[in-house]
Amino acid sequence: MAPMKSELGGGGAGFSRYVAGKKRAAYGGEEGARYAYAADVAMLNAFRRMKPVELAASSTVRMYKDVYKNQLLGTTIKVTERQFPSIYSIARECAETLDVAVPQVYITNSPVVNAYTFGTNDDAFIVVHSALVDHFDADELKFVIGHETGHIQNKHVIYNTVLILLKTAASFLRYLMPPAEVALQAWYRRAEVTCDRAGLLCCGDLEAASRTFLKMACGSKKLYEELDVDEYLNQADEGREGIGRLTELFASHPYLPKRIEAMRVFGESELYRRAIGAGEDGLTMEQVDDRTHEIIRIVKAHKTHQAEQAEKSEDEEDSSVD
C-alpha cells in the first residue's frame, strides 16, 4: 500500500471549511484519518481480510470486555462531568479534535505511569493509572489521552485488546501466542506511531508530548527538571548498534527515543502545522512516512548475516500487506 498523502485541501477557504466541519477532512472517521502511519493501516487491513481471525478476535474480546468492565466499575473510579471534571474536559477536547464520541475514562490506583485502551471498536474505554495523573501536567495528560483516543478513532481497539489478553492468556490460548503475539506486536509498533501523532494533534505542543516519554523512562519527580530531550535522543543512535537492538522485534512499542524522533518528523508535516495554525508549508504525509520508516525500522545498514535475514523478514512482512 502506498503511503497516504495529506488531503486537507488547499487555500485558506478550504482550511476554514475543514475547521468548520469539526476537522473531518483531516481526522474524522476511519477513511479520514489522514495522519495515520501508512504501515499501520496496511497491516490492520491485512488482519481484517483474514475473516476467521477477525471473527475470533471480536468474539473473544466481547466476552472479556464485559467481564473487565464490571471489574473496573467495582475497583476504579469512572470519570464524568462531575467526577474528575478536569480529566473529563481533557477527554472531551481530544474527542472533539479527533471527531469521535467522548471516550469513557477510568482512573485506577496504580504506581505505574501508564494508560491503555480496552474493549471493542464500538465500545472502548480508556484506563488511566493514578501515577500518570500525579506525574503529568495538563498538556502532557492531553497528549496521553489523545494518544489513547487515537486508538479508538483508528479502530485499533480489538487487536490491541487481543494483544493484552494474549500476554495474560489462560493455558488454552498458550498455543496461539508465539505466531499471534509476534504478528500483533509488529503491527502494534506501527499503531503506536499513528497514535503518537493523534496525541500531538490533541495537545498541539511538541515539547509537552516529548516530556511524556522522558517522564515515563525516568519515573522520578526529583529529576524531571534536569531532563534534556536532545541529550536523551542521543540514546537512539547508540541503541541502533549491537545485536541487542534486535530484542525490539519482540516489543509491542517502538523504543522511546525512536517515538520522539518519529513524532518530531510528524511535527514538520503540512497537516500538523496547519492544524496548529503554524503555516501552510511542511512535509507531505508520504515524506513523513518515508522518514518514519527509517527511524523505527530495527535493522539498519552494516549488518551481520543474521541481521540481514531479520531485515529481509521485516521487509517481507511490510510488502505482504501492501
Secondary structure as UniProt FT lines:
FT   HELIX           11..20
FT   TURN            21..27
FT   TURN            30..32
FT   TURN            34..35
FT   HELIX           38..49
FT   HELIX           51..75
FT   STRAND          77..78
FT   HELIX           85..98
FT   STRAND          104..108
FT   STRAND          115..119
FT   STRAND          124..129
FT   HELIX           130..135
FT   HELIX           138..153
FT   TURN            154..155
FT   HELIX           157..167
FT   HELIX           171..176
FT   HELIX           177..203
FT   HELIX           206..218
FT   HELIX           221..226
FT   HELIX           229..239
FT   HELIX           243..250
FT   HELIX           256..267
FT   HELIX           270..275
FT   TURN            276..277
FT   HELIX           285..296
FT   HELIX           305..319
FT   TURN            320..321
//
